[in-house]
Amino acid sequence: MPSSARPSSRVAWLPWSAAAFARAREEQKPVLLSISTAWCRWCHEMDRTSYADPEITAFINDRFVPIRVDADDRPDISERYSLGGWPTTAFLTPAGEILAGGTFVPIDRMQGVLTQVSEAFRSQPDRKAPPGTDDATRSAIGVLDQAQLTSRVFATFDEEFGGFGTEPKFPHVAPLQLALDLFTESHDVSLERMILVSLDRIGWGGLYDAVDGGFFRYATTRDWQLPHVEKLLDINATLARLFLEAGSKLQVPRFTERAGDTLRYIQNWLADPVDGGWYGSQDADEAYYSANSNDARRAITAPAISHSLYADSNATMVSTALAAATVFDDSGLRDFALKSLERVLLGCYKPGLGVAHYYDGDPHVRGLLADQFAMAAACLDAFDVTGNVVYEMMAEELGHYAMRTMFDEPGGGFFDRGSDIGEETIGLMRRPLKPFVTNCDAATTLVRLASASGEQEFSHAASRTIDAMQPLAPAQGPLAAHWLLAVRAATSR
């Protein structure tokens, strides 16, 4: 450690900004980029250990320009710089190119990693990472027809434990939604079994919190055990909607009841009961969740809630709550959903500039694709329930904004960030990305917009987006179901 460096108890994190990278250029230092989330256990552990050691923090503050990014707040940055999950520990040039990095770095390795990167940068300050390829051009491995692609999606079904893939096990909703849709048409018993086995294992296994309710993010084992115990709004909202729909279409009351249990968790823990809206996540706290009774948990401080309102996940929850209000004949839930939609729109929407990504008293991060189409879908659901044309007009406005600022006219499909995002682009942020799942879901919403508005511009954009995503679908595994659902929406109109 240089003699001028005085031990510090914390890293002097800077936000992602042009000014931070300008400082790195002026001081000729590499950037240490830490990408974390509020709910991530290992992010907290790295803060508690590696980033709390006085000698390490002093070395970072002296030799690096440290930048901290929350992946929930800036999914566009995380998409480009995440190196295998969170926490991400990435080392960048002052121009924003990746030098090296990984995920969790334990305290006993941290000093060595920092020293190695610092010395390598001093000897080659202009080194750049090899050029990458964007999602729009990656792995066009040949086009399968819909039947072949459907077979490929369902081939990943786990016959014994349900769900798709082996381990870790994520509760993929889209392939189950596809199976449910196809079953209602064909009554194929193999599809029914796929849904029954999966929802029983997901809803009554280790992924579900039997004490407080709600679903954890994923399980580390094939049989849905040893979950990572963070709870996210979007996962709970999409699973609640799937259980609702499966309960209705398959006439399985336990699925409907599990959806109701999940909604109670969301309303009890994540909802703002006064002003409306839902918070984004509840922290992973293994000590709390290892207590397996109400009495034991009440003696422990509950895991923290992240109090930002994210536009995309709130929109998903609005749609789920409106559907649930119809199933349960619950006018109070219906009114809360509409109140929540209007709160998020009031906080995040700006005429001509779409909706911001999140609201915490002020709106932040405008011009992200997922927010525009998720909120447009929620507005269409609100229009369907209320007949209030203002909701339909807002959905149109958000669709037009996304098409104006994010649609790739030459190639079809949407980039994940708008051309009017209004910040200096740095490093990999200059790289255009067309996220597969978000584009497929956008196409589905565009089909609905065309039907509601009568504007063929939306229908044309949906077709071109589906065409642009088609070459990428075979490489997506079970997530290719999003493309198949978009095709079904477009052909059934």
N, C-alpha and C positions, 0 to 999 in steps of 0.2 A: 504494500500500500504506500503511495507517495506520502512523503512527510507532510505535505500541505493539506492532505485529506484528513479531516477531523471526523471521527466516528459519529454517525447519525443513527437515530432510532427508526427512521423511516425513509423510504425512497421518495424522492421529490417528483412524483408523477406529474406529467403534463398531459392535457387533453390532446387528441389528434387534431392537428392544425397545421396550416402552412407555416406559422411562426415557429412551431417546434422543429420542423424540418429545416427551416432557415437557420435556426440556431445550430443544428447539427452540421450544416454546411460551413457556417462561420467558424465554429470551433473545431471542425474536422474530427468529429466523433461519430461512432456508429450509434444507431438508435436501438434501444431495447424496447421492443413492443410486447406488452403483456395484454393478452385478450382473455377476459374472464367474464363470469356472470355472477349475479347476486345470489343465485341458488346453488352454485357449484361447490361441493364439499372440498375438492382438491384445490380449487382456487383459494378458498379460505385457508387451507392447510399450507399452501405455498406462501401466502401472506404471513401466516403465523410463524413460519420457520425460515425459509430461504430469504424472504424479503424483510425479515425482522432482525436479522443478525447485524450488529453495528458495523463490523468490518466489511461485510458484503454490501450493505446499503451505502456506506461511504465510498466504496470502490465504484458502485453503479453511478452514484451522483457525480463522481469525479471523472470517470472515463466514458460515460454514455450519456445520451439524451434519452431519459426514460419516458415512455408514453404508455398510458393505460386506456384501454378501450373496453367498454361493456358490450358483449356480443349481442345482447338483447336490444340495446340502444342503437347499435350500428351493425345490423346484419350484413350490410353491403361491404363493410371493412372485413368483418369476420369471414365472409364467403371467400374473399381473395387471400387473406393472410393466415387463416386457421391452418395449423399444421397437424391435423389429426384429432382435434377436439380441444376442450378447455380444461385447464388453462393452456393457452398457447404461449410459448416463450420464443419469440422470433427476434433475430438480429438483422437489422436493415442498414443499408447505406443511407447517407443523407438524401439521396434521390428516391428512397423508398423501395429499392430492390432488396430481395431477401438474400442475406449472406449465409445464414444457418438458422437452426432452431429446432424445436420439438414441442413437447407438451410439459408435463410436470418435471421440474428439476429439483431433486432433493438437496438439502442444505450441504450435505457432505460432498456434492459434486459441483455446487453452484460456483464457488470461487475459481475452480479449475476451468470451468466453461467460460466464465467471464474473462479470465486472463487470456485464454486461448483466442477468443474472438477479438479482444482488444488488441493483442499483439499482431494477429493476422491482418486486422484492419489497418494498423499503423504501417505495415509493410506493403499493403496493397489497397490503398484507400479508394481506388476507382473500380475495384472489382465489382462485377455485376453477376447476378444469377443467370443461368441459361434462360433464353426466352421460353415462355410457356405458350399454351394454346388456350383459347377461350372455349366456353361451353358450347358455343354455336358451331364450332368446327371439330370438336373432339369426338372420336370413335363413331364415325358413320360406318357401321359394320355390316350394312346390308339390311334391306327392308323386308320384314315379315308381313304377311297379311294379318288381318285382325284375328282370325281363328288361331293361327300359329302363335301370335303374340299372346293371346289369352291363355293358350296351353302353356306357354313358357312362364307366364305369371303364376298360374296355379300349380306348376311343377315344383315350385318352392314351398308349397304347403307342407307343414309338419303333421303327418297323419296321426302321430301319437299324442303330441302336446298342443296341437293347434298353432295358429299364427303362421308366419312365413320365415324361412331361413332356420338357422341353428342357434348360435349364440354369438354375441349377446342378442337378446330377443326384444325387438321393438313392436309395439302394438300398431302395425300398419293398418290403417282404416280403409284406404282406397281399394285394395284387392278384395276385402270383405264386402265393401259396398258394391263392387262389380259382381261378386258372386251372388249377392242378395238381389240385385237387379235382374241378373240372368235367371235366377231361380224362379222369380215371379212370372217369367215368361215360359220357361221350359219345364218347371217342376222336377228338375233333375235332382235325384236324391243325393248324388255325390256333392252337389253344391250345397244342399241343405246341411249335410254332415259337416262340410268345411266350416260353415257358419256356426253351427251348434257347438262343435268341438272347440273352435277358437274362442267364442264368446264365453263359454263355460270356463275355459282355462284362464282367460284374461280377467273375467269378472269375479272369479272365486279362487284365485291363486295368489301368489306372492305379489303380483303387481297392484292388487287392490288393498287399500288400507281399511281393514275391517273395523277399526276403532273410530277414527275421525271421518272415514269415507274418502273418496277420491282415489285417483290412479297416480302411481309413481311414473317416472318418465320411461324407464325400461328395466328389464331384468338381465342379469349377467349370465344366467343359465338357460339352457334350452327349455326347461320345464317351468319357466316363469318364476324362479326363486332368486334370492339374493338381489333384490332390486336396488338401483340407485334411487334414493328416497326423496329426491326433489319432486315437487308437484308443479306442473305448468298449466296455465289456463287453457291454452290451445289444445293440449292433449286431452284434458278432461272434457272440454267442450265437444271435440270431435267424437270421442268415445261415447259420451252421453247421447249424442245424436244417433250414432250407429245402434246403440242398444235400444233406443226408442223405436227406430224404424224396424229393426229386426224383431222386436217384441210384437209390433203391430202386424207385420207381413207374415211372420211365422206362427203367430198366435201362441207366443211363449211368454206368459205373464212374468216370469222371473227376470227376463231381460228388461221389460218395462220397469219393474221394481228397482233393478240395479241402476237404470238411468235416473230414476227418482232419487235414489240414494246419492248418486254423484252430483245431481243438481243441489241437493241439500248441502253437501260439502262446499260446493262453489259459492252458494249463497251465504253460508255461515262464515266462511274463511276468506273468500276473495272479493266478495261484493262490497261496494260502498253503499250501505243501506240508506244513507241520507241523500246523496247527490246522484246516485246511479253510477254505473260503470263497474268494471271488474279489474282487480289488480293482476299483474302478470304472472306471479309465481310465489311459491312458498319454499323456504330454504330446505336444503337437505340437512337433517340433524339426526344422525344414527342413534344417539342416546335416547332422544325423544321417541323415535319410532320403534325402538326395541322394547319400549314399555307397552305391553299388550292389553292394557285395560284402561278404561276411562279414569278410574281413580289414580292409577299409577301416572298417567300422563298429566293429570291436573296438578300433580305435585312438581312438575317440571315446566320450566319456561317453554312456551310453544315456539316452534320455528318461526323465524322472521318472515314477514310478507314484504315483497317488493312493491312499493306503492305507486309505480308508474302505470298509466293507462295506455296500453299499446293498441293502436288503431286496428291492426290486422286481427289480433286475438280477441279484442272486444267485438269486432264485427262477427267473427265466427261464433262467439258466445251469444250475441244478439239473435242470430239465426237459430241456434239450438234452443234458446229460451222461448222464442216464438213458436217453434215446433212443439216444444214440451207444453206450453200453455194450452195449445189446442188439444193435445193428447189427454192432459190432466184436467182440462176445463178450468184453468186457473187464470182468472182475469188479473189477479195481482201480479203474477209473473209476466203476463203479457204487457201490463202497464210499465213494469220495471224494465223490461227489455226495450221498450220504446223510449223511456226516459234515459236509459243508458246510451242508446244510439244517438239521441239528440245531445246528450252531454259531450260525447266524444266528438261529434261533428262540430259543436259549438267551440270546443277547445282546439280542434285540430284543423278544421277546414278554413281555407282562405280562397275567395273567389279567384278563379284563373290559375291557382297554384295547387289544387288538389288538397289532400289531407296529409298532415304531418304524421310521422311514425309514432310519436308518443307525446303524452301530455302529463306534466307534473306540476301544474300551475302555469306553465308556459308550453307552447308547442315546440317540438324539436324535430329536426331531420325531415325536410320535405323531399318529395319527389322519388319515393320508393314504390316500385311496381306493386308489390304484394298488398300494400295498404289500400291502394286505389281500388283494386278489384274485389278485395274482401269487403270493403265498405260499400261498394256498389252492389254486391250480392246481398248484404244485409239490408240495404235500402229497398231492393226489389222484394225481399221477404216482408219488410214492413209495409210496402205498398200492397202486396197480396193480402195481408191480414186486415189492413185498415181501409184500403181504397183511396188513401190520401195521395193525390197526384204529386205533391211536393216531394215525397220520397222517390217516386219514379224519376222526377226531374233531376234530383240530386244524383241518382245512379247514372243517368245519362251524362251529366256534367263530369263526373269522375271518369267515365269511360272515354269521353272526348279528350279530357286532359291527358290520360295515359296514351291515347293514340297520337295525340299531337306531340308529345314530348319523349315518348319511349318506343314507339313502333319503328321497326326496321323496315322502311319502305322497300329497299332493294331485295332484302333477304327474307322478309316475313318474320313474325314473332316480335317479342318485346324484350328490350334490355331492362336490367333490373333497376336502373337509375335513370332519372329524367335528364334531358339535355339542358334543363334550366335549373339544375340543382343548386347553383349559386355558390360553390366553394371551389377553391383551387384544387385541381386534381393532382395527386401525388402518386408516383410509383405505380403499383398495380391497380390503383383506382382509375387509371387511364384505360385499363383493359375492359372492353365491353363484354358483359356476360348476359347470356340468355338462360335464366334458370329454368330447367325442364318442368318441374312440378308447378311452379308459379305460372308459367306460360300455359300449361294444360288447363289449370283451373281458371285462368283468365279467359281462355277460349270458351269454356263452359258458361261463364258469366256473360261473355259477349253474345252468345246465342240467346240467352235470356233477355239481354238488352235489345237485341234486334226484334224479338217477339213483342216486348212491351212497348217499344217506341215506333216500330215499323220502319226504322232506319236501316237500309241495306248495307250501309257503311260498316255497321257492327258485324253483320253476318259475313261480309267479305273479309274483315279482319280476323274473325274466328277461323274461317277456312284457311287463310294463309298462315295463321299461327299453328294450326294442327298440321299443315303440310311441313312447316319449318321444323317441328318437333318430331316428325315421323322417323327420320333417320337416327335420331338419338334414342328412341324408345326401346329397341332391343337390348341395349346395354344397361337399362335401368332396373333390372330385376323386378321385384314386386311393385316398385313405384311406377312401372310402365302402365299400371292400372289407371293412373291419372289420365294418360293419353287415350286409353280405350273408353273411359267415361266421357271425355270430351268429344270423341267421335260419335258415341251413342247420342249425346245431347244434340250434336249438329244434325245427325241423320234422322232424329225423331221429331224435329221441329216441323 
